[in-house]
Amino acid sequence: MTFRFVHTADWQLGKQFANIPGDAGAALRERRVETVKAVGRLAAERDADAVLVAGDAFDANAVADRTLTRMSVALKEFAGDWVFIPGNHDPALADSVWSRLRHRGLSDNVYLALELEKPLTLAGGRAVVLPAVLRRRHEIDDLTAWFDNAETQEDAIRIGLAHGSVPESLPDSSAKPNRVPAGRAEAARLDYLALGDWHGTRRINDRTWYSGTPETDRFTSSDPGHALVVTIRKPGGSPEVEKVPTGHFTWREESAEVRDDADVEALDRKIGELAPEPERCLLRLTLDGAVDLATRKRLFDRLGDWEARLHHLDIWEDGLLAEPSEDDLDRIDRDGFVRVAVERLRDRARDERDPDRAVARAALIRLYKTHVGTGG
Amino acid sequence: MRIERLAVRDFRKLDRGVEIAGFDPAITIIVGDNEEGKSTLLKALQAVFFDRHGLTGKAIEDMLPFGAKGVRPAIDVDFVLAGALYRLEKAFGRDPSVSLEGGGGRWQGEDAEDRLRELLGFTQPGRGPAKEEHRGLAGLLWVEQGRAFARLEMNSDSQTALREAIEGEVGQVLGGDRGRRLLAAVKERVGDYYTPTGREKKTLSDRRKRVGELENERQTQERELRDYDKKVKELGDLRRRLIRYDRKDSLTTAKTAMDEADKAVRELEKVDARVETAKASMGGAEAVARAAEKDRDRRAGLAAKASRAEEEAREAATALENLEPERDGAERALTETLRQFDKSGRRRDEAKDAAVSARRARERAKTADELETIENKLKRADALNEKIGREKRASAANPVDDDVLDRLRDLSSKIAGAEAALEAAAVALTFEPEGAMAVSLDGEPVDTDRPVRVTERKTFRLQGFGAVEVRPGDEDIVPLRDRLSGLSRRLRDKLRELGLNDLAAAQTALRERQRSAGRLERLRGELKGIAPEGVEALRETVRGKRESLAAVEGGDGGSPDIESARTVEAEAEGRLEDAESAFAAALRERDAARSAHGKLQDEWIGAAERRRLKAEAADRLQTELAQARRDTADDVLAERAEADRRKFDERKAEYERMLKERDALAPDEVQLEHGRARDAYDRLKKEKNKAERDERDLTIELRTLGQRGLAEELERARGELDIACAELAREEAEAKAWKLLMDTLREAEREAKETFLGPVRDRLKPYLRMLFPDTELRLREDTLDIVSLVRGGVEEPFDDLSVGAREQVAVLTRLAFADLLREKDRPVALILDDPLVNSDDERFDRMQLALRKAAETLQIVVLTCHEARYETLGAKTVRLADCRTGG
């Protein structure tokens, strides 16, 4: 009687990561399909009956056919049933990825739940999936309302499948459309309500979960990069939910205050800890503090190394003030016109009323580098 | 440094030895003529201080006096340095030597050379003679002949010394090599972003362009995606509409309504056909009734017309009868006027003949009168002609005219000339007889009161003495004598030929000839007045007149006098005039009578014709009317017209009844409803078809559009744009930073240069003011050479200045440098070999002041061949010629 399935969502296939330049961005694009395969393999390994995809399998309806094809290929990793519902990124509009997929023809084990209020029976009747079908991007009505009155076989496990936000349980979601009440699973006597839209894995209640995206796609503090393996032994039984990591890349956000060489060393160590496998890590580093030019140079020399080792390093240095010390200045020149120029630039960099204050600071940093470069 | 004494032997031009002692601590002028060796003194000083004593080869050969062998150039110099007196002795060539003594020390050989270098601060060459760059400050301050106007181009020892002197005052303001390197590196980085003129380079402009392109691309893709979304929405709408059509079955409803409307229209059409039939029948009856009425009316018309024609025929006959008596009266009047007309014609002809005869008589009388006058004229003309002939003959007999007289006068005056010449050539004899003694010639007494002129051999007899023969010089006088006699002979012959005695007679003859010509002129004028055409023409006129008179006289012989003939003619003319006017009146009357008769005749013919036509017309109409009445009687026609009108009224009533029946069906509404139902159905059908077609088309189109991956493309474009924007912002910030860095460095460098050159400017100012007030001299801060002179804000490059200005500026700059160096205890002395040769007197005077000012602290030696120019300087003058020592 047991019904086991993999709950996943928000694959966002076709997402471009175009603001991450070069090979790093391309690798992230490629990775999403690879992760779908990983999900398929997970289902196969765990001998699951089905994979339920709770919306946003695609990043948009207007994705290229190539993306559809690549997904179709990835689905071959698992021969059980694949059930898809549309999400707000890929709603079942008059023309959509779904109409196109259907037109191209799909394997028998792939179900697209596109009709309203139509239950889907799986595993020879052991389970019935009640899908909430988004036919526009934003739906005011509660598409899961019909679950309450949906008739199913007494001995079938009732599983809801929806894409939207649970306002009571998610931060900043009160104004969001496509709302799903937190009590839907109970009201509709569901054994499990599989949700998509929130990219981190999140338990709403015993029977209601967000699986999150299987591959992280942004710097976030939520908990992405997993799929859920759900086992339900019998109708009404408690679902057993296992959170399985599926992500390849880790996306880290870190901030650091730097004032001297010790801070540089500490930051270096910290990055090392954050990214035990640097080539799989994307790091956004926010720098604060004030450093002299010599320290700044050492800091950026070190970060330059990290940039080469990490998959991607994004440095936000607006908060880092480069303040030349007397030593810095002396190192450039003790007298002569260069010294005069240095002092003038330093004065301008300090003058809060000077509109070119930042330019003066940048000029000083470059002067320092050039001085080092010209062997001064 | 101060030079005290200089002794030179066997050195170049100074082969005889020179010693100059007592150099002035201020200014010393050393005067020497050209080639005397004053420039050699400078060479000697350069050699003794800066050339190594051990020089060999060509350098030594150059030092030897011309043609000298086996001598040893030697130079000694005494000088004071930092308060100590030194003596330097150097000999070159064979057995070279050097010694330096002073300041409590004495050095020989290389030690001496080393010590010298130490004292003066210069760099000797590895080998060979010392050049400009090896002479330390002397390279700058000892100026050779012809070099004063050149750029300074000082050697590096001088530059270093000056730089140290300046930095001693202002510190290290220039950045040195390091600063220059840094600035160069920064400039290079700025050069990555900007052209030398400040325009953006590709690094920036390409990025900016790329951002623009990507922005366009993004907008295009956003638009395309919007279009796609719009179409997706359209497709959704279409599908919903199609579902609505199906659900409401609206097309069938519209079809039923249309069929009912069709049926109503067909019903209406049937009634319409009946209305048309009634209308046509009514039309036929109306036409028949109209024709019958027309027949009846035409008959009445014909009857009226016939009776009117008969009346008119009667009226025409009466008019003709009334016209006849009038016409006969006119005929009689015409006959009478014709008779009167013939009579007056005859009278006029008679008067005409009488007038002609009178005119002829008057003409004859006039011709006879004229003939008499002309015949008188002819007589006078013949008499004049006779006189003219006589005068002409008399004139022809006189041979003397103006030419002849001129020739005679000419001869006569030539004779007078010949006589005078002979007289002049003659021997003049003056006799002064004693007492009453007489002198005779050829037996004739000679008047002794006046001299006697003798032109040919003469023999005088002197009383109481005898004969004296005088023979004038033959050779002179004979030709004169011959000429005179020739001329006299020619005159005599001419006169004889003319039949004259002498010249006076010739003059008289000429006057007579002139008087005769005057008379002839007058006679001819008179004749011309009487017979302008000539006598023969006059004679011909007389002959003509006579003939014409004879011809007229042939008529009745005898000619009356002219006055009575004229009277007769006037009377005949008067009678003719009366007869003419009587005739004209008769003619007018005849024409009036003719016209009146013609008019009446025409009227009568017209009336007769009218009567005939009217009678014919009346007959014809009567015949026609009678015929018509025989065919159909008038009352029959009237009855028929009445019957046809009644029939028409019946048909009309029937038609109006049919119209009412149709209106009851409301035909407009039936048609409107029919149109509405048909349009509604058509439109609905068309819309449904179109919606179905659109749905199919859109489905296909969207499937194709969807394949393109517009969302991915847009996201990619957005990402690329973000990256490009960030790159651009980064590069712009970079460019701005480098630019600010360069600008700040340059500004600091410029200020540093200003500061650096301050001490030089301060020293230079008082000198410049003497020659170039209100100017500023610009120097390079690295080589310290002269760049330009700035006058009134205008910068003039040194090379563009006049030669004079250049030498002045260069000397003044050296003075300033020397001041600065001396203040820092550098060994300086200024030696100028013939400087300022290009300066005008005024500038030269000012330069003297400058030199005097400098000389307050500086020793100056001037070598010159222009002694006079320096006389006003008030300096010590040494003549080279006075300093010879050997020989």
Interface residues (C-beta under 8 A of the other chain):
Chain A: G14 K15 Q16 F17 A18 N19 I20 P21 G25 D59 A60 N61 A62 V63 A64 D65 R66 T67 L93 A94 D95 S96 V97 S99 R100 H103 I332 D333 D335 G336 F337 V338 R339 V340 A341 R344 L345 D356 A358 V359 A360 A362 A363 L364 I365 R366 L367 T370 H371 G373 T374 G376
Chain B: G171 Q172 V173 L174 G175 G176 R178 G179 R181 L182 L183 A185 V186 R189 L225 Y228 K231 V232 K233 E234 L235 G236 L238 R239 L698 T699 L702 R703 L705 G706 Q707 R708 G709 L710 A711 E712 E715 R716 A717 R718 G719 E720 D722 I723 A733 E734 K736 A737 W738 L740 L741 T744 L745 E747 A748 E749 E751 A752
